[in-house]
Structure formats: structure tokens, C-alpha cells
Amino acid sequence: MSDAISPLAPKSYPEMPAVGGVRFATAAAGIKYADRTDVLLAVFDAPAEVAGVFTRSRCPSAPVEWCRANLASGKARALMVNSGNANAFTGKKGAASTALSAELAATAVGCAPEEVYLASTGVIGEPLDAEKFRGVVDDLAGAANADAGRWLEAGKAIMTTDTFPKVATRRVDLGGVTVTLNGIAKGAGMIAPDMATMLSFLFTDAPIAAPVLQALLADAVGQSFNAITVDGDTSTSDTVLLFATGTAGGDPVREVADPRLEPFKQALAELSRELAHMVVKDGEGARKFVEVTVTGAESDASAKRIAFSIANSPLVKTAVAGEDANWGRVVMAVGKAGEPADRDRLAIWFGDVRVAVEGERDPDYSEEAATAVMRGETIPVRVDLGLGEGTATVWTCDLTKEYVTINGDYRS
């Protein structure tokens, strides 16, 4: 965790209402960081419905494998998260550590280990000493409460190189019942689509069955957490979990087609996108937030691949860092994406300034106007391919010297 807060950090935080049926506590177990909390325990008063989306890395962490196995039941009684150690690429020791972690949490909460969900974030390849949980988990279970202030504490406990906690909330109508949706997230580096070294935990008191939650979450993640990139690197530990306690009351939602779901679906998409944007705005060393929109592609999938080619380009990202309106690097990124594109139909905008059109620099191009856009904190980049109806938007940040400094010293 850096001492300097990102200039893109929120200026204030929302008041986070309680979500009925879930309580939180945090503690300092000394996993890596000194003098800061590094363990979060969420306790569900009754079995909660749960859904999850995880990294597509072929080298997933032990906690990811644990959660995937537990999702078959669709039920959760506890969530325990640690920062400072990813428990990834730790072999049989990692599996044993995960099992012990779940056992300790289950004993403290009074449930089966299979009802405990786990997530870890931090250094890859270092064994996680689960015995460190033994000294704090009973106190965590006893101290867990639903106080509004616990949400920000929870966000802080899961930070690694993050410079600020990430929380968001929504309240929506679900068939005449007001329900609450809260979320926390962490992430700053090793951020790329297919999830990243990014964790996010979403909680609602809505009465929604696990299969429906799973469909809603998968859709929301595609538009948010899987539409961001900081450095193009996909982590071993990416986890997004959505829990529903059902304490708001009302008839349970058991079908995705239930018309009551539409406001909730929209709120989930908005909240997920807000948290995902915070991850990008806390990108290691970030000073600029970049929105890349591609239109006129042959398909939405093609548009998204081109957008990520632009967003992941070190040359594009360093130009943004230097406030250089170098649209030629955007052309390069479009061309290398391997997707259908026609040079002579291409148009590019920085903000509202069209810088290139029909295969060459815009005849009315103004370096002064384009540079003015690049000097802002938020940089919209738009590319129209002129080929079809496919569109996509992804979000990234600039690439600065501070990113190299943070990652060069990460294990030091």
C-alpha cells in the first residue's frame, strides 16, 4: 500500500447502509504488512445465496480453486479475505493452508468449511501461514457487526498496493421491496481482462436464488471488471463474489426472466462499473483515466479486442502520461489487433477533437486543441472503423515511471 493517494481517488465516500444478514470485522494478523489490518471476515447470520466469477488464468490460486468447488452448493456462511499473500503457486502447501483457513473460520462461525469462501491477494509463490489466522479468527467472529463504518474498514483490509479503499452502494426497488446492494473492491496492478489481481465482494439483502445471481453477475462482470486494464497482466487470484441474504423480504426471485429484476440488474451493472473504474483510477502510478471507445467494428467482440489493443499498448499509455496527442500510436494499436479494419475508413478522436479521418490526419487538426484534451485527468479516446455496428468501451490508465518503481520494489 502506497503512502501517496492517487490523484484520481474519490474526494469523498458514500454513506454505506447496512445490508441485513451480514456482519464484518477486520484484524491485523501480520501476514506481510506491519501496523495495518490484513484480514477481513464477513459472517452471514443464515446461509446466503452466492455466485462467483474468477480468473481464467491456467495457474489459479488455491483460494480460487476452493471457491469454485464450493459454488456448487450455492450457499455461504462466511467470507474470509487476506492481503499480503496470494497463496498462489504454492502447491500442496497452498491447498493445505486453504483447508486450514476454512476450518478455522468455520469453527469460529459455527458452520461447515464448505460454507466458507476464501480470497487472498499479494505476493505470488510465497507459502501462506494459515496459523496466523488462528490468533485472530475467534475475535473476528465475536466482533463482527453490521455498523455502516465497517464497509470502509473492510475495503482497507484487502488493500495491497492500492492507495485508497473502494466502496460503492445502490438502493433499488425489487417488486415493491426496497433492497440494498453494497460492494467493495481492491486492485491497482496486474490488472487485465478475464479478471486481474483484483478482488471484489458484493452484498445484497435481495431474495435472489444463486443460479439467478450467477447469470446477473456474469453479465455485470463482462461490462465492468472484464472491461478494464492497467498493465495487461492477468493475475492468479481474481475473484468477484456476490452474496444475497434475502433479509429484505418479498417473494424470492428464481428465474432470470423475472421482470422484477430489471432495476436490480441495472444497479448491479452500475455498481460493478463504478468499482471497476476505481480500480483503474488507482492503477499503480496512474495520473490519467482513459476511456477507449471503438465503434463501427464488424462485431462487438471485434470492437472489444481492438479497444483492448489500444488500452494495453505501452506506447499509447506512455503518450497519455506525457500528455502527447500522438494519434499515430492509436493507429498502430488498431492495426496490430488482428481484427478487420480499413485504414482509409478509420477516424480517431481525442475528446471532441477529431485528429484523423479517412486514412490521414484530419485537415482541420489542431495540435493545441488535442493537447488540451490530453492535459485533463480523464481522456476519452474514440475510434470509428466504419465497417459495421460493433461497439465496445474499455477503461485504462496511463503508464508512468511510478509504475516501474512500485513493481521493481514489490518484494523488497
N, C-alpha and C positions, 0 to 999 in steps of 0.2 A: 504494500500500500504506500503510495507516494504522499509526501508531506504537502506538496503543491496541488491544489484543487484545479481540475480542468477549467479553463476559461469558458467552456461550453456547458458547465454544470448548471442545474436549475437554480434560480435565485431564491426559491422557496419550495417548501414541500406541502403537499395537500394534507388536510386532516384525514387520517386513516380511520374509518369507523371499524368497530369490532365486527368480526364475522362469527356468528353464533356457532358453537360447537367446536371451536379450535382455540387453543391457548399456546403461548410462546414463552420460551426462556432462552437466554444466551449465557455462555460462560467462557472463561479463558482456561483452556486445557494445556497451553504451552506446546502446541503441535509444531509450530515454527516461529510464530511471532511472539515477541515479548510485550507484556503490558497492553494487551488488547484481546477482545473476545474473538474466539475462533471456532466455537461450536454453537449451533442452533438446534433446538429441539422444539418441534411442533407436536402437540398432543391433541388428538381428536377424542371428544367425550364419548362418542359412539362411532362404530365403523363408518368411515366416509367413502363415498364413491371416488374412484381415482382413474385418471388417464395419463399417459405419458408419451413423449416423443424424445428420441435420443440421437446421439451421434451416429453417423453412418461410417465412422472410422472402422477399419478392419482390426484395429488394436484398441478395443474399448476398455475402459477401466473396470475394475472389479465391482464397484457400486452400480455402474450401468448394467452389467450383466445380472446383478442381484435384483434390480428394479424390474428389468424386463421379465424375469422369471415370475416375480410376484404379481405382475399386472394381470395374469390370467384370472386371479380371484376378483379383481376389480374393487377390492376393499383395502382401507388403510386405517390404522390406529395411531401411527406416529411417523414423523419425518425427522431424521437427524442428518445434519449437514456440517461438514468441517471445511475450513480453509487452511491453506498452508501445505497440504499434501494431497495429491490427486489419487493416490492409491491405484496408479495405473502402471502397467508394465512391471508388476511386482509378483507375477507368477503365483505359485501356491500360497506364498505368504500373504499376498493380497486377498485371495479368496478366504483364507483363514481369518484375516483381520476383519473382513466384511462380515463374516458369520459371527465373530465375537462382538463386533459393534452392534449388530442387530439383536443379539442375545442380551447384551447389557441394557439396551434401550427397551426391549420387550419386557424384561424383568422389572425395570423401573416403572413402566407404564401399566403393566398388567395385561399383556396381550401375547400373541404368538409372534415369533421372529418374522414369520412370513407376512405379518401385517405392518412391519416396519420398512419404510423406504429410506434409502441412503443416497447421499451425494457427497462427493469430495472434489476439491479443487486446489490446485497448487502445483508443486514440482512433480514431474513425471519420473518414475524409476526409483523413487525412494520409498522403502517399506514404511507403512503407516503403523505406528504403535498404538493399537486399539486399547491397550491397557490404560492409556491416558484418559479414555472416556470413563473408566471405572470410577475415577475420583470425582467426577462432576455430574454424571447422568442422574443419580438419585436426587441430587439437589435441583437439577434442572426440572425433573418431573414434578417435584414438590413445589417449585417456584413458578411454574408455568401459569400464566394468566392471560386474559383477553384484553388488557389495557391497550388503548389506542397507541400509546407511545412504544409499545413493543414492536410495531411494524418497522420503525426506523432502526431500532436496535437489531432486529433480525437482518435487515439489509446490510448493516455494518459488519455483522458477524461472519458473513460469507464473502467479504471482500478479499482480494489478493492485491494485485497492482491497481485496482480501482482507486479512484481519488474521491468518490462520493457514493453514498448508498443510492439505490434505485428502487423507488416505490411508486405505485400508481393505484388509483381506485375508480370505480364506477358504481352507480346505483341505477337499476333499471326495473321496469315492470315486466313481470312474468305471469301473464294471465290474471292480472288483478292483484298480484302479490309483489311487493317491493323486495327485491333481492340485492345483495351486495356482492361485488366482485373486487377483490384486492389482489395485488401482485407485488413480488419483489424479484430482483434480478441482480446478477453480478456478471462482469465481463469487461475486459479492457484490451487484452491482447490474445493472440491465437484465435482470432475471430474470423470465421468464414461460413458460407452456407453449408447446409447439412448439419447445422448446429456448430458450436465452437467451444472454446474453453469458457463456456457460458452456462450459467445455471439460472433457471427462473422457476419460481413456485407461485402458483395461482390458487386462490381460495375463494369459494363462494358458498353462501348458505342456501343456494337454489336446490330444489329437489330434482336433480337430473341424474339419470342412470349412467353407469360407467360406459356402456357402448356408445351412447349419445355424446357424452363428454369427449370420448376418443375422436369421434368424427369432427366435432367442433374444434378441438384442439389442433388436429392435423391441418385443418383448413386455415386456422388463425396463424399457425406457425409458418405456413407457406408464404403468407403475406407480410411477415414481420421478422421473426428470428432467423428464418431462412432466406431473407432478402437483405441481409446486412453483411458487411465485410470490413475488417480493419486491416488485415495483413494477408488474407488469402489462405491462412493456415487453419485446418480443421482439427480440433482437439480430440482427445480420447474420452472426454468426460462430459460432453454436452448433455444436459438433461433439462427438460421442461415437464413439470408435473402439475396437473390441475385436479384439485380436490373439491368435492361438493358434499357439504354436511347435511343439507336438506332441512336445516332448522328454521328456515323462513316459512315453512309450511306450504300448503297448497297441494294440488294433485301432482304426483311425480310425472316427469317428462320421460317417456320411454321410447319415443320414436323421433328420429331426426326430422321427419316431416311435420312434426307438431307445430302449428302456426304460432303458438305462444313463444317459440324460441327466437323469432327474428330479432327482437330488441336485444336479447342476451347475446346472440351471435355477433351482432354489430358491436356491442360493448366489449366482448372478448377480443374481437379483431382490433378495436381501437386501443384497448389497454395493452395488448401484446405489442402493437406497433410503437406505442409510447415508451414502453420499457426497452424495446429493441433500439429505438433512437437514442435512448440514454446510454446504452452500451457503446454505440458508435461515438457519441459525444464525449465519452470517457476513454476513447481509444488512446492507447499509450502514446503520449506526446502530442495528442491531437490539438489543433488550433482552429481547424475548419471542419464544418459539417457539410457533406457533399451529397446532393440528391441527383441521381442519374436516371433519366427517363428516356426510354427508347420507344419510338412509335414507328408505324409503317413497316414493321417486320412481317415475314411470311406467317409467323405464328407467335403466340405469347411465349412459348418455350424458347423460340429462337431469339426473341427480344430480350428475354431474361439472361440468356447466355452472353449476348452482346453487351448488355448493361454490366454484367459482372466482369467481362473482359476489360471494360473501361475502368470500373471501380477498383479492380485489383491491380491495375497497371502501376508499377512503381514510378514510371515516368510521368503519368498523369498526376499521381498523388504528390510527387515532389514539385511539379509545376504549380499545383494548388498551394502547396506550402510556401512557395516563393512568390505567390500572387502573380504568376506569369500566365497570361491568357494564350497558352500555347495549344491552339486547337489542332495543330498537326499531330500531337500525341493522341488526341481522341480519334483522329482518322486512323492512325496506326492501330489502336486498340480495336476498332471496328473491323479492320481488315484482317487482323490475326485471329479473330474469334472462330473462324471456320464456319460461319453461318452465311446464308445468302445475303449479298449486299452488292449494290451497284454504285460504283464511285461517282458516276455522273448524275445520280439521283439524290445523293447524300446532302443533308442540310444539318448544321450544328448551331446551337445557341448556348451562350453563357448568360444565364438570367434571361432578360428580354432582348439581349443583343444577339442578332444573327451574325455569326462570324464566318460561316462558309455555306455555300449553296451551289448545287449542280456541278460538283467536282472541282470547285475552286473557291478562293477567298471571296466573301461577299463584296460586291462592288461598292457598297456603302459602309464597309467595315471601318470601325473607329477603334483604334488601339486604346484611346483614352476611356471610351465607354466600356470596353471589355475589361480593362484593368480595374475600373471602378467596381465592377461586379466581383472580381477576384479579391478585392480588399475586404469584402464582407465576411461575417462569420459563417453564413450559410450560402453555399454556392450551388445554384441549380444548373445542371448540365443537361441539355436535351438534344437528342439525335433523332432525326426522322429519316428512315431508309427509303421511303417512297415505293415500297414493294407490296404492302398488304395491310391487314388490320391488326397485326400483332403488337401488343404493348406490354411494357413492364417497367417498374420502378424499383431501384435498389438504393441503398444508402451506404456511404462510406465516409472516411475522413482523410485528411492529408497525412503525409508521411514526413516526419521531422527528424532532426538529429536526436531529439529526446527519446524517440522510439528505439534507436540503436543503443543509446546509453542504458535505458531500462532493461533491455533484453540482453545486452552484453554483460550486465552485472546481476542477472536474475538469481543465480545460485550462490552469489558471493555473500 
